[in-house]
Amino acid sequence: MKRILKVAAYLFGAIIILLVCALAFLELGFPKVDPAPKISIEYTPDRIERGAYLANHVTVCMDCHSTRDFSLFSGPPTPGTLGAGGDRFDHKMGLPGVFYAKNITPFGISDYSDGELYRLITTGVTNDGRPMFPLMPYPYYGKMDPEDIYDIIAYIRSLDPVENEIPDSKADFPVNLILRTIPKNAEMVKKPSPSDQVAYGAYLVNASGCIECHTQVSPDGVIIPEKAFSGGRSFPFPDGSVVTSSNITQCPDTGIGNWTEEMFLGRFQQYADSGYVIPKVNPGEFNSIMPWSMYSGMKEEDLKAIYAYLKTIKPITNEVVKFTASN
């Protein structure tokens, strides 16, 4: 009996040692990305203007990093909160932890160099080496043109500083460990010429992260590639209502296969019309998390390119119930 107990103790000790070594390996060896580059961006008016366009109408950084007013249709940003962060994403949304959008005004990023911001945006690794949960769509930003990222950095540096301290995000176990293995070095590209409409549209669709919302996810929150762009991802509102993303594949019956370019443009541009007034929405009434008021500011040239690219997406039949009211 003593011999059995002794062997069991050795085995238990060996398991503990292996666990400690594995944890140490994850802590010391990951995230496995290169050091932040040494860059100094010139914050020219042109850069700031282009960055403002990207951050507000394409990559829509301000969608998450501001307080959205969901008492209005599509939750436009609340004035005075631009870039201040604070949005909470948690278990109610099917996420493995509690995550907060950070303050990206000069108040929140004052301790970041340009290179550290660049690495953060494109790889998801902070200036103290912590990995971010990919709710922040850095896997997509890490496939953009460096010049566009420089423009975004120039723009957020120009924002009015808002004093708003944000809690640290916390992933549940074991996601907090797995998270360290997700970031990788960015695979930056040169932005295609707008004259190559499909390639340019593909670039914009990646930058906008369309696939992230318009694709169903597995139980662990990972998008299902074979269902790309077919919609069906659900997003709950605090009142218990649920909005589900639309199918934007070329399926003529359940997607946008029958949409003309004019119809596609009109769907966005109606919210930019000078006579449009964002309607109030009461709890339980139809609302959308799609930031229409932001995407409506996209240039017509860019919207046409996105339409051209979406025309190349294979049709997937998926009938979506867009909204379910709370009980």
Backbone bond lengths (Angstrom), bond angles and torsions (degrees), N, CA, C in turn:
res aa  C-N    CA-C-N  psi(-1)  N-CA   C-N-CA  omega(-1)  CA-C   N-CA-C  phi
1 M - - - 1.470 - - 1.534 111.03 -
2 K 1.337 114.94 -43.42 1.462 119.32 179.43 1.525 110.81 -61.67
3 R 1.348 115.25 -37.09 1.464 119.84 -179.63 1.537 110.32 -64.50
4 I 1.354 115.29 -41.26 1.476 120.04 179.60 1.519 110.54 -63.86
5 L 1.325 116.26 -43.53 1.457 120.62 179.37 1.524 111.14 -63.89
6 K 1.319 115.62 -37.82 1.454 120.52 -179.74 1.529 110.58 -65.32
7 V 1.356 115.65 -44.27 1.466 120.72 178.40 1.530 110.37 -62.79
8 A 1.359 115.34 -42.95 1.475 120.24 179.79 1.527 110.33 -61.82
9 A 1.345 116.34 -39.56 1.462 120.17 179.44 1.522 110.87 -64.98
10 Y 1.351 116.15 -40.87 1.462 119.89 177.30 1.531 111.13 -62.11
11 L 1.341 115.05 -44.25 1.465 119.74 -179.92 1.527 111.05 -62.87
12 F 1.335 115.89 -44.01 1.462 120.15 179.64 1.520 110.00 -62.30
13 G 1.327 116.20 -42.34 1.465 120.38 179.27 1.519 111.50 -63.61
14 A 1.350 115.55 -39.76 1.459 119.67 179.46 1.529 110.91 -64.74
15 I 1.342 116.15 -40.12 1.469 120.54 178.84 1.526 110.40 -63.02
16 I 1.328 116.03 -43.55 1.471 120.32 179.38 1.516 110.48 -61.56
17 I 1.329 116.84 -42.80 1.466 121.10 179.93 1.528 110.37 -62.50
18 L 1.358 115.50 -42.98 1.460 119.67 179.28 1.529 111.24 -62.75
19 L 1.335 116.84 -41.60 1.458 121.09 178.97 1.522 111.26 -63.72
20 V 1.320 116.22 -43.49 1.458 120.75 179.32 1.524 110.24 -62.90
21 C 1.338 116.20 -41.56 1.464 120.34 179.28 1.526 110.77 -65.35
22 A 1.345 115.91 -40.73 1.474 119.74 179.86 1.527 110.68 -64.24
23 L 1.348 115.74 -43.10 1.464 119.70 178.47 1.523 111.16 -63.83
24 A 1.323 116.01 -41.57 1.465 120.56 179.19 1.528 110.31 -64.06
25 F 1.335 116.09 -38.90 1.463 120.81 178.89 1.523 110.94 -62.65
26 L 1.344 116.15 -43.84 1.462 120.14 178.83 1.525 111.43 -65.95
27 E 1.326 115.98 -42.16 1.465 120.24 -177.18 1.525 112.05 -69.01
28 L 1.327 116.32 -39.03 1.460 119.86 -174.68 1.524 113.22 -92.14
29 G 1.337 116.24 -29.14 1.459 119.47 -174.53 1.517 115.05 -95.93
30 F 1.320 118.00 -13.41 1.464 122.05 -176.72 1.533 109.52 -132.71
31 P 1.327 117.55 156.59 1.461 129.75 -3.04 1.535 111.29 -64.29
32 K 1.315 115.33 143.50 1.453 120.50 -176.01 1.533 109.66 -99.96
33 V 1.319 115.60 78.87 1.464 121.34 177.16 1.523 108.76 -131.49
34 D 1.316 115.66 160.46 1.460 120.95 -179.35 1.527 110.69 -68.80
35 P 1.331 117.42 158.40 1.458 120.25 174.93 1.530 110.63 -59.69
36 A 1.317 115.87 157.30 1.463 120.31 178.50 1.526 109.53 -59.96
37 P 1.338 118.11 135.92 1.468 120.01 179.53 1.525 111.32 -68.83
38 K 1.304 115.50 154.27 1.467 120.47 177.98 1.535 107.33 -92.58
39 I 1.315 115.88 94.15 1.458 120.36 179.84 1.520 109.37 -128.53
40 S 1.303 115.18 153.96 1.456 121.26 176.11 1.524 107.11 -134.13
41 I 1.309 115.99 111.46 1.458 121.52 -174.22 1.527 110.07 -88.08
42 E 1.317 115.25 136.29 1.457 119.89 175.99 1.528 107.98 -86.71
43 Y 1.317 116.71 117.58 1.467 120.56 -174.60 1.525 110.99 -85.08
44 T 1.309 115.00 71.21 1.464 120.35 -178.04 1.531 109.81 -78.87
45 P 1.335 117.44 158.66 1.469 120.14 176.44 1.526 112.65 -56.19
46 D 1.338 117.05 -37.60 1.467 119.99 179.82 1.523 111.17 -65.59
47 R 1.344 116.22 -41.73 1.471 119.70 178.11 1.534 110.43 -63.34
48 I 1.302 115.72 -45.95 1.465 119.88 -178.19 1.534 110.63 -62.67
49 E 1.333 116.20 -41.20 1.470 120.43 179.77 1.527 110.89 -64.39
50 R 1.325 116.50 -45.09 1.469 120.29 178.83 1.532 110.20 -65.65
51 G 1.332 116.72 -40.71 1.461 120.69 178.52 1.517 112.05 -63.46
52 A 1.339 116.41 -38.35 1.464 120.68 177.80 1.524 110.30 -63.08
53 Y 1.319 116.01 -41.44 1.464 120.20 178.14 1.527 110.66 -62.03
54 L 1.315 116.93 -48.36 1.461 120.86 -179.05 1.532 111.63 -62.75
55 A 1.335 116.17 -51.07 1.468 121.07 -173.65 1.517 113.16 -67.57
56 N 1.326 117.17 -26.14 1.462 120.43 -177.56 1.523 114.29 -102.28
57 H 1.342 117.85 -20.30 1.456 118.98 -172.63 1.529 115.24 -131.37
58 V 1.332 118.77 -10.21 1.465 120.57 -179.55 1.528 110.37 -121.90
59 T 1.319 116.97 -69.96 1.467 119.54 177.01 1.533 110.88 -75.97
60 V 1.301 116.14 -15.27 1.475 125.88 -179.57 1.534 113.24 41.21
61 C 1.319 115.96 49.80 1.467 120.95 174.72 1.531 110.70 -53.71
62 M 1.334 116.25 -35.33 1.461 120.58 -175.75 1.524 112.54 -72.50
63 D 1.324 116.65 -11.04 1.458 120.99 176.03 1.530 110.33 -61.23
64 C 1.324 116.79 -50.53 1.470 121.28 -179.31 1.522 112.70 -88.06
65 H 1.319 116.80 -32.68 1.465 120.29 -173.31 1.525 113.12 -90.97
66 S 1.316 116.37 26.09 1.463 122.78 172.51 1.518 106.59 -139.45
67 T 1.312 117.24 171.02 1.469 120.93 175.41 1.523 108.38 -91.56
68 R 1.325 116.16 116.53 1.459 120.27 -179.04 1.528 110.03 -87.29
69 D 1.317 115.76 138.71 1.462 122.22 -177.61 1.530 109.32 -97.87
70 F 1.329 116.33 94.46 1.459 120.11 -177.44 1.527 113.12 -83.85
71 S 1.324 116.78 11.81 1.462 118.79 167.14 1.531 108.80 -81.18
72 L 1.357 115.60 -6.85 1.460 122.75 175.60 1.527 108.78 -116.85
73 F 1.319 116.78 152.80 1.461 120.76 -177.92 1.520 111.58 -59.93
74 S 1.306 116.07 131.08 1.464 127.40 177.67 1.527 113.82 70.17
75 G 1.329 117.18 9.40 1.462 120.83 172.86 1.510 115.77 56.58
76 P 1.335 118.93 61.54 1.473 119.58 177.40 1.531 110.93 -64.59
77 P 1.339 117.72 153.93 1.467 119.96 179.37 1.533 111.76 -60.25
78 T 1.320 115.63 139.04 1.459 121.22 177.20 1.529 109.30 -74.17
79 P 1.325 117.93 128.06 1.468 119.75 179.62 1.535 111.72 -53.23
80 G 1.320 115.43 138.63 1.457 120.49 178.79 1.516 114.18 90.83
81 T 1.350 117.45 -4.99 1.471 119.77 -178.45 1.526 112.13 -112.53
82 L 1.327 118.25 7.02 1.454 121.64 -174.24 1.531 111.45 -57.88
83 G 1.314 115.40 114.94 1.459 121.62 177.85 1.509 115.15 82.82
84 A 1.342 117.74 -3.04 1.470 120.61 -173.69 1.517 113.48 -76.72
85 G 1.333 118.16 -12.60 1.457 121.39 177.27 1.516 113.03 71.44
86 G 1.341 114.17 -167.06 1.459 120.13 176.42 1.512 114.93 110.15
87 D 1.346 118.49 -16.34 1.460 119.80 178.43 1.522 109.76 -58.93
88 R 1.338 115.32 134.64 1.470 121.13 -178.59 1.525 110.12 -106.18
89 F 1.324 115.71 134.79 1.459 122.72 178.05 1.528 106.50 -126.67
90 D 1.338 116.62 120.82 1.464 118.10 -171.72 1.524 113.02 -142.37
91 H 1.340 115.36 -161.14 1.464 122.20 -175.00 1.526 112.86 -60.78
92 K 1.322 117.28 -28.80 1.463 120.23 178.97 1.521 110.94 -62.21
93 M 1.324 116.35 -21.27 1.461 121.81 179.20 1.524 111.24 -100.08
94 G 1.332 115.79 9.30 1.459 120.53 179.65 1.511 114.05 80.11
95 L 1.324 117.35 20.11 1.462 121.18 -177.60 1.531 111.14 -97.06
96 P 1.334 117.40 148.31 1.471 121.71 -176.87 1.525 112.73 -85.70
97 G 1.309 116.21 58.64 1.454 119.84 -179.68 1.515 110.98 149.39
98 V 1.320 114.71 -167.59 1.468 121.45 177.67 1.522 107.35 -122.18
99 F 1.325 115.31 121.08 1.456 121.02 -174.20 1.527 110.01 -126.57
100 Y 1.318 115.72 142.35 1.468 121.28 -178.77 1.520 110.38 -123.08
101 A 1.339 115.78 140.42 1.463 120.63 171.29 1.527 107.77 -73.78
102 K 1.302 116.38 128.42 1.455 121.40 -175.14 1.534 112.53 -78.75
103 N 1.307 114.18 161.71 1.461 122.19 174.50 1.529 107.40 -76.42
104 I 1.350 116.61 115.36 1.463 119.41 -179.16 1.529 111.96 -110.00
105 T 1.334 116.12 16.55 1.456 118.62 169.71 1.536 107.48 -76.79
106 P 1.327 118.78 169.31 1.473 120.12 178.56 1.527 113.35 -52.94
107 F 1.340 118.06 -26.90 1.462 120.03 177.34 1.530 111.02 -63.73
108 G 1.319 116.42 -37.93 1.464 120.32 -175.00 1.510 115.09 -88.79
109 I 1.338 117.54 -19.91 1.474 119.77 -175.17 1.525 112.25 -118.53
110 S 1.304 116.66 19.02 1.470 120.05 -175.65 1.529 112.70 -64.75
111 D 1.329 117.67 -23.42 1.463 119.72 -178.78 1.528 112.47 -93.98
112 Y 1.322 116.96 10.48 1.455 121.75 178.23 1.525 110.77 -104.18
113 S 1.323 116.56 134.39 1.455 120.87 169.94 1.532 107.79 -79.37
114 D 1.322 117.52 168.44 1.457 120.28 177.29 1.530 110.75 -59.74
115 G 1.327 116.01 -42.25 1.462 120.12 179.89 1.516 112.32 -63.71
116 E 1.333 116.43 -38.94 1.473 119.93 178.85 1.523 111.34 -67.77
117 L 1.332 116.78 -37.72 1.464 119.66 175.47 1.523 110.66 -65.23
118 Y 1.313 116.10 -41.52 1.469 121.00 178.91 1.531 109.92 -59.61
119 R 1.327 116.64 -46.45 1.466 119.42 179.66 1.521 110.84 -65.77
120 L 1.318 117.29 -40.23 1.461 121.24 179.39 1.527 110.82 -59.58
121 I 1.334 116.46 -47.84 1.456 121.11 -176.28 1.524 111.84 -67.89
122 T 1.325 117.55 -34.56 1.470 120.68 -172.81 1.524 114.85 -99.45
123 T 1.341 117.68 -14.55 1.472 119.36 178.82 1.524 113.30 -128.39
124 G 1.334 117.52 -15.24 1.455 119.68 179.86 1.513 114.81 80.53
125 V 1.328 117.44 21.86 1.468 120.96 -179.91 1.526 109.16 -114.14
126 T 1.324 116.27 127.02 1.463 121.98 -176.56 1.524 111.02 -75.44
127 N 1.339 115.22 174.10 1.471 118.59 -178.93 1.525 113.26 -72.58
128 D 1.334 117.03 -10.23 1.463 118.81 173.25 1.529 111.56 -108.29
129 G 1.347 116.33 17.84 1.460 120.73 171.65 1.514 116.49 84.23
130 R 1.335 118.07 11.26 1.466 119.78 179.17 1.521 111.27 -87.67
131 P 1.339 117.83 140.94 1.471 119.77 177.42 1.515 110.62 -84.21
132 M 1.312 116.17 143.79 1.452 121.10 176.73 1.529 109.81 -95.56
133 F 1.322 116.37 146.95 1.461 120.23 173.85 1.533 107.43 -66.54
134 P 1.352 118.06 137.04 1.474 119.20 -174.08 1.520 115.84 -72.00
135 L 1.345 116.26 19.02 1.458 119.36 165.16 1.525 107.48 -59.49
136 M 1.332 115.76 -36.76 1.460 121.95 167.41 1.529 105.70 -72.49
137 P 1.342 118.98 115.23 1.472 120.41 -168.86 1.523 114.99 -76.53
138 Y 1.338 115.94 50.96 1.455 119.19 -179.81 1.535 113.34 -63.90
139 P 1.364 120.34 -26.35 1.469 117.32 176.14 1.528 112.75 -60.85
140 Y 1.345 116.96 -27.46 1.463 120.51 178.04 1.530 110.85 -84.46
141 Y 1.329 115.85 -41.86 1.468 119.22 178.91 1.521 111.03 -64.49
142 G 1.335 116.33 -26.20 1.465 120.95 178.47 1.517 113.01 -75.91
143 K 1.343 116.81 4.74 1.467 121.73 176.30 1.525 110.25 -123.76
144 M 1.326 115.58 26.95 1.462 121.02 178.79 1.526 110.65 -105.04
145 D 1.317 115.25 178.03 1.456 121.57 175.70 1.532 108.30 -78.29
146 P 1.335 118.61 130.41 1.472 120.05 178.95 1.523 112.98 -51.89
147 E 1.335 117.23 -35.21 1.460 119.99 -178.92 1.527 111.61 -61.63
148 D 1.332 116.99 -37.15 1.462 119.96 177.82 1.531 110.82 -66.66
149 I 1.324 116.77 -37.61 1.470 120.02 177.53 1.528 110.00 -67.03
150 Y 1.327 116.85 -40.59 1.471 120.11 176.42 1.531 110.46 -58.98
151 D 1.339 115.87 -40.81 1.465 119.96 -179.95 1.523 111.47 -63.60
152 I 1.331 116.09 -41.43 1.471 119.95 179.04 1.523 110.25 -63.79
153 I 1.324 116.54 -41.64 1.465 120.33 178.92 1.523 110.20 -62.73
154 A 1.332 116.51 -43.44 1.466 120.10 178.52 1.523 110.58 -59.74
155 Y 1.315 116.22 -39.83 1.469 120.09 -179.18 1.521 112.02 -67.48
156 I 1.328 118.01 -48.74 1.472 117.88 -176.64 1.526 111.28 -68.15
157 R 1.330 116.85 -25.68 1.468 119.37 173.74 1.536 110.68 -66.10
158 S 1.342 116.33 -24.80 1.467 120.55 -176.18 1.525 113.12 -88.70
159 L 1.340 117.56 -7.07 1.462 120.16 -177.74 1.528 111.21 -66.37
160 D 1.304 116.01 154.35 1.459 119.63 172.53 1.523 108.63 -66.27
161 P 1.335 117.87 130.78 1.472 118.94 179.10 1.527 111.01 -66.95
162 V 1.313 115.49 133.65 1.465 121.46 178.09 1.523 107.61 -120.08
163 E 1.333 117.29 120.52 1.461 120.55 -179.24 1.527 109.28 -77.79
164 N 1.307 115.09 100.65 1.455 121.39 -177.73 1.522 108.55 -147.48
165 E 1.329 116.48 102.94 1.463 121.29 -179.84 1.537 108.90 -79.01
166 I 1.321 116.65 129.50 1.459 122.76 -176.19 1.533 109.66 -110.34
167 P 1.344 118.40 134.37 1.469 119.74 177.41 1.527 111.08 -63.50
168 D 1.318 116.17 157.86 1.461 120.55 175.65 1.527 109.63 -73.71
169 S 1.320 115.67 144.58 1.464 120.87 175.17 1.517 109.02 -75.87
170 K 1.350 116.47 148.82 1.466 121.08 179.68 1.520 110.23 -137.53
171 A 1.339 115.77 117.28 1.458 121.33 176.97 1.523 109.47 -87.64
172 D 1.313 116.57 147.57 1.460 121.72 178.15 1.529 110.41 -72.64
173 F 1.322 116.08 157.49 1.470 121.75 172.52 1.525 108.61 -75.22
174 P 1.314 121.74 137.75 1.469 128.05 3.05 1.526 112.98 -94.56
175 V 1.356 117.48 9.03 1.465 120.24 -178.56 1.527 110.71 -59.41
176 N 1.338 116.53 -33.84 1.465 119.50 179.84 1.527 111.95 -60.67
177 L 1.340 116.49 -26.61 1.466 120.25 177.11 1.529 110.46 -86.40
178 I 1.331 116.20 -45.05 1.465 120.74 179.42 1.523 110.58 -59.04
179 L 1.327 114.67 -35.19 1.462 121.65 -177.55 1.521 111.94 -55.28
180 R 1.310 117.01 -32.56 1.463 120.88 -177.66 1.523 112.01 -67.35
181 T 1.341 117.16 -20.79 1.461 120.27 -177.03 1.535 112.38 -92.25
182 I 1.337 117.93 -6.03 1.467 120.59 -173.95 1.528 113.76 -78.99
183 P 1.334 119.93 -48.49 1.472 118.76 -178.11 1.521 112.62 -58.58
184 K 1.324 115.56 142.23 1.459 122.08 175.29 1.523 108.44 -143.41
185 N 1.302 115.91 166.24 1.458 119.51 179.50 1.523 110.60 -59.18
186 A 1.317 115.49 141.49 1.457 121.07 -179.58 1.528 110.44 -66.07
187 E 1.319 114.70 153.20 1.469 122.04 176.56 1.533 107.48 -119.24
188 M 1.310 115.46 70.31 1.453 121.46 -173.69 1.532 111.22 -66.74
189 V 1.333 115.01 152.62 1.459 120.86 -178.70 1.525 109.21 -131.75
190 K 1.312 115.42 166.79 1.464 120.26 172.31 1.523 107.66 -89.29
191 K 1.305 116.69 132.14 1.461 121.21 -178.74 1.520 110.24 -60.87
192 P 1.349 118.09 128.62 1.467 120.00 178.60 1.522 111.78 -64.01
193 S 1.299 115.64 156.83 1.457 120.34 175.79 1.529 109.53 -68.83
194 P 1.327 118.33 137.87 1.462 120.56 176.43 1.524 113.21 -56.94
195 S 1.337 117.33 -20.69 1.459 119.98 178.14 1.526 111.63 -68.18
196 D 1.333 117.21 -26.14 1.471 121.71 173.03 1.520 106.36 -90.03
197 Q 1.324 115.70 82.11 1.460 121.53 -165.34 1.531 113.31 -59.58
198 V 1.321 117.55 -43.54 1.468 120.29 -177.54 1.529 110.90 -67.07
199 A 1.332 117.19 -45.62 1.470 120.49 179.44 1.525 110.78 -64.15
200 Y 1.324 116.04 -41.22 1.469 120.24 178.65 1.524 109.97 -66.15
201 G 1.332 116.86 -39.11 1.464 120.61 177.01 1.521 111.76 -63.70
202 A 1.340 116.72 -40.17 1.467 120.45 177.43 1.524 110.67 -61.77
203 Y 1.335 115.90 -39.35 1.469 120.99 178.13 1.526 110.36 -61.71
204 L 1.324 116.76 -44.73 1.468 121.33 -178.56 1.527 111.48 -68.97
205 V 1.316 116.99 -37.94 1.465 120.69 178.54 1.526 110.23 -63.96
206 N 1.339 116.98 -38.89 1.460 120.17 175.38 1.522 110.49 -65.40
207 A 1.339 116.80 -46.95 1.465 120.93 -178.15 1.526 111.41 -61.54
208 S 1.325 116.32 -34.04 1.465 121.06 -179.26 1.527 112.33 -82.21
209 G 1.328 116.96 -13.05 1.465 120.00 179.48 1.525 113.03 65.39
210 C 1.338 117.17 30.51 1.472 120.77 -177.01 1.528 111.96 -54.54
211 I 1.338 115.83 -39.65 1.458 120.05 -176.11 1.527 111.93 -62.17
212 E 1.320 116.72 -28.92 1.464 120.88 -175.02 1.522 111.99 -64.91
213 C 1.313 117.90 -43.42 1.465 120.76 -179.56 1.521 112.50 -87.78
214 H 1.330 116.46 -30.89 1.465 120.25 -173.87 1.525 112.48 -94.68
215 T 1.341 116.73 28.94 1.461 121.67 177.48 1.520 109.17 -140.07
216 Q 1.332 116.16 137.62 1.459 120.29 176.48 1.528 109.77 -65.53
217 V 1.314 114.96 154.20 1.463 120.11 -179.55 1.517 110.37 -119.42
218 S 1.310 115.63 156.76 1.465 122.26 175.03 1.526 108.97 -74.79
219 P 1.344 118.01 169.60 1.468 119.92 179.63 1.530 114.94 -55.52
220 D 1.343 116.74 -25.25 1.468 118.95 179.05 1.523 112.37 -93.04
221 G 1.355 116.30 12.15 1.454 120.23 172.27 1.511 116.22 85.88
222 V 1.331 117.65 10.66 1.469 121.45 -179.83 1.526 108.97 -95.21
223 I 1.348 116.91 133.23 1.461 119.24 -178.75 1.535 110.18 -63.75
224 I 1.332 115.71 148.14 1.464 122.60 -178.24 1.525 107.93 -96.03
225 P 1.343 118.68 106.02 1.470 121.79 -171.76 1.523 114.69 -54.14
226 E 1.338 116.64 -39.92 1.458 118.97 -176.85 1.530 113.03 -70.38
227 K 1.327 116.92 -7.11 1.465 121.21 176.99 1.536 111.43 -111.78
228 A 1.321 115.69 19.45 1.463 121.16 -175.55 1.523 112.52 -54.08
229 F 1.315 115.19 129.33 1.468 125.59 174.91 1.535 114.35 69.92
230 S 1.325 117.40 4.29 1.473 119.12 -177.44 1.522 113.18 -87.55
231 G 1.318 117.60 7.33 1.460 121.19 176.31 1.517 112.83 72.70
232 G 1.330 114.90 -170.64 1.457 119.77 176.28 1.513 115.46 98.42
233 R 1.333 118.57 1.02 1.465 119.57 176.24 1.524 108.33 -84.27
234 S 1.312 116.15 129.51 1.468 120.98 -174.42 1.523 111.95 -100.32
235 F 1.320 114.77 144.46 1.459 122.08 -179.25 1.527 108.34 -132.90
236 P 1.328 117.30 115.35 1.473 120.08 -178.44 1.524 112.65 -81.60
237 F 1.318 115.89 144.56 1.458 122.27 171.80 1.528 108.15 -95.32
238 P 1.322 117.63 158.30 1.472 120.46 -178.73 1.532 113.86 -56.18
239 D 1.345 117.68 -27.84 1.464 119.66 -178.13 1.528 112.97 -82.59
240 G 1.340 116.98 1.49 1.456 120.48 179.33 1.514 114.19 98.22
241 S 1.323 117.17 -10.09 1.462 120.31 175.59 1.539 108.75 -69.79
242 V 1.322 115.26 154.85 1.468 120.06 -179.36 1.519 109.88 -131.12
243 V 1.330 116.37 128.56 1.459 121.36 174.40 1.526 107.37 -108.22
244 T 1.331 115.84 140.37 1.459 121.44 -176.39 1.525 109.51 -122.68
245 S 1.333 115.95 135.91 1.466 120.55 -174.56 1.524 112.08 -68.03
246 S 1.325 114.46 149.98 1.458 121.80 -176.53 1.524 112.48 -80.46
247 N 1.309 114.75 156.40 1.464 122.98 173.01 1.529 107.78 -79.70
248 I 1.333 117.66 117.08 1.469 120.16 -179.37 1.531 111.11 -114.53
249 T 1.351 116.04 22.73 1.461 119.08 171.79 1.527 108.77 -80.47
250 Q 1.319 115.80 -179.92 1.463 120.85 -176.88 1.528 113.53 -86.63
251 C 1.317 117.05 17.84 1.468 119.62 174.22 1.537 108.17 -62.76
252 P 1.344 118.14 122.51 1.471 119.68 -176.77 1.523 113.81 -71.58
253 D 1.326 117.55 -21.32 1.461 120.81 -175.82 1.529 112.96 -95.46
254 T 1.339 117.10 -40.71 1.465 119.74 -175.84 1.524 113.04 -116.00
255 G 1.321 117.25 -5.05 1.461 121.39 -179.57 1.521 111.80 -118.22
256 I 1.334 116.28 -142.66 1.471 120.53 -177.08 1.530 111.09 -117.11
257 G 1.332 115.77 26.64 1.462 120.42 -178.06 1.511 113.86 -61.58
258 N 1.316 117.36 -25.08 1.468 121.05 -179.65 1.528 112.99 -95.64
259 W 1.323 117.22 1.02 1.459 119.58 -178.25 1.533 110.40 -76.59
260 T 1.320 114.95 135.17 1.461 120.09 171.28 1.528 108.51 -84.97
261 E 1.327 115.79 166.89 1.460 119.67 175.88 1.521 110.52 -58.86
262 E 1.313 116.89 -39.98 1.458 121.38 -179.96 1.531 111.49 -61.94
263 M 1.333 116.27 -41.79 1.467 120.55 178.23 1.525 110.52 -64.04
264 F 1.330 116.36 -41.90 1.462 121.17 -179.10 1.524 110.51 -63.56
265 L 1.329 116.50 -47.77 1.461 120.32 179.07 1.526 110.80 -61.82
266 G 1.329 115.88 -42.04 1.463 120.51 -178.10 1.511 112.66 -62.90
267 R 1.330 116.15 -33.32 1.473 119.83 -179.68 1.520 111.08 -61.87
268 F 1.332 117.02 -35.34 1.464 121.13 178.98 1.530 111.47 -85.66
269 Q 1.308 115.42 -45.58 1.456 119.41 -169.74 1.521 113.85 -73.34
270 Q 1.331 117.19 -16.55 1.471 118.49 178.42 1.530 111.06 -61.18
271 Y 1.337 116.46 -29.09 1.462 119.87 -178.58 1.522 112.54 -82.38
272 A 1.341 116.27 -9.27 1.461 120.10 177.85 1.517 111.44 -101.28
273 D 1.324 116.72 -2.91 1.462 120.91 -179.95 1.527 109.99 -61.70
274 S 1.327 115.99 138.09 1.472 120.12 -176.45 1.529 112.70 -61.40
275 G 1.323 116.49 -22.72 1.463 119.49 -179.54 1.511 113.94 -91.83
276 Y 1.360 116.58 -2.28 1.465 119.54 -177.36 1.522 110.77 -78.76
277 V 1.315 116.72 131.27 1.459 123.11 175.98 1.525 107.38 -117.69
278 I 1.330 116.64 124.28 1.464 120.13 -178.23 1.524 108.95 -64.26
279 P 1.342 117.75 119.84 1.464 119.57 -176.44 1.525 113.57 -75.76
280 K 1.312 115.61 151.77 1.462 121.78 173.43 1.529 108.45 -72.56
281 V 1.315 116.22 148.32 1.468 121.50 178.52 1.522 108.19 -131.10
282 N 1.309 116.47 123.63 1.459 121.05 177.79 1.528 110.36 -85.21
283 P 1.339 118.01 155.28 1.467 120.45 176.95 1.523 110.79 -53.53
284 G 1.332 115.26 134.88 1.459 120.14 179.44 1.514 113.88 92.05
285 E 1.343 117.57 -14.66 1.458 121.01 177.39 1.531 109.85 -88.40
286 F 1.322 116.12 159.95 1.458 120.55 -177.96 1.526 111.49 -58.73
287 N 1.329 114.67 131.61 1.445 121.43 174.32 1.520 107.89 -143.04
288 S 1.316 117.08 173.01 1.457 121.33 -178.03 1.519 109.55 -139.16
289 I 1.346 115.99 142.88 1.470 118.38 173.76 1.526 110.47 -87.43
290 M 1.328 117.37 -10.98 1.461 121.33 176.60 1.526 108.05 -61.58
291 P 1.332 118.73 117.51 1.467 120.60 -175.64 1.533 112.04 -76.62
292 W 1.327 115.37 71.48 1.465 120.36 -175.07 1.521 112.46 -58.19
293 S 1.323 116.75 -37.91 1.473 119.17 -177.53 1.523 111.15 -64.93
294 M 1.344 116.95 -23.07 1.461 120.37 178.99 1.526 110.54 -88.09
295 Y 1.331 116.73 -50.12 1.461 120.18 -179.52 1.526 112.09 -65.25
296 S 1.325 116.95 -22.81 1.469 119.14 -179.62 1.517 112.03 -65.75
297 G 1.336 116.86 -17.73 1.456 120.65 178.41 1.514 113.72 -86.05
298 M 1.338 117.25 4.36 1.456 119.92 179.56 1.529 110.36 -69.95
299 K 1.310 116.30 143.44 1.457 121.34 -179.47 1.524 110.49 -63.79
300 E 1.329 115.63 145.36 1.466 120.26 -178.97 1.525 111.16 -58.42
301 E 1.322 116.73 -39.50 1.459 121.60 177.81 1.527 110.69 -56.92
302 D 1.334 116.11 -40.95 1.460 120.50 -178.72 1.526 111.41 -72.17
303 L 1.316 116.93 -41.16 1.464 120.50 177.56 1.531 110.60 -61.98
304 K 1.325 116.84 -40.19 1.464 120.01 178.85 1.528 110.95 -64.41
305 A 1.328 116.32 -37.51 1.464 120.02 178.51 1.529 110.55 -66.45
306 I 1.315 116.88 -41.26 1.464 120.55 177.53 1.526 110.19 -61.98
307 Y 1.326 116.28 -43.59 1.466 120.50 177.88 1.532 110.10 -59.49
308 A 1.324 117.14 -45.09 1.467 121.08 -179.85 1.523 110.82 -60.49
309 Y 1.331 116.97 -40.82 1.468 119.24 178.87 1.524 111.07 -68.17
310 L 1.330 117.38 -44.14 1.465 119.89 -179.01 1.528 111.84 -61.54
311 K 1.331 117.02 -26.69 1.461 120.46 176.88 1.528 111.81 -64.19
312 T 1.346 116.48 -18.40 1.472 120.29 179.65 1.529 112.20 -91.21
313 I 1.336 116.94 -5.92 1.469 120.49 -178.33 1.529 109.59 -77.19
314 K 1.314 116.21 130.71 1.463 119.52 -177.72 1.532 110.40 -64.25
315 P 1.341 116.67 144.32 1.464 119.67 -179.98 1.527 111.77 -71.33
316 I 1.322 116.08 134.77 1.462 122.36 174.91 1.523 106.96 -128.22
317 T 1.312 116.24 124.59 1.466 120.15 179.57 1.525 109.85 -77.75
318 N 1.314 115.68 118.11 1.462 120.53 177.79 1.526 108.85 -156.75
319 E 1.304 116.00 102.13 1.460 121.10 179.23 1.519 108.77 -77.23
320 V 1.326 116.44 125.49 1.462 120.93 -175.09 1.510 110.75 -114.10
321 V 1.335 115.65 131.99 1.468 120.90 169.98 1.528 105.58 -88.95
322 K 1.314 116.83 107.28 1.459 121.09 -168.71 1.525 114.25 -68.52
323 F 1.325 117.32 -30.69 1.458 118.10 -174.50 1.531 110.54 -147.98
324 T 1.312 114.97 134.46 1.463 121.12 173.90 1.517 107.88 -125.20
325 A 1.319 115.98 118.38 1.470 120.94 -178.22 1.519 110.38 -71.16
326 S 1.327 116.28 155.35 1.464 120.96 176.73 1.512 110.11 -66.62
327 N 1.320 115.09 152.63 1.472 119.55 179.55 1.526 111.89 -74.57
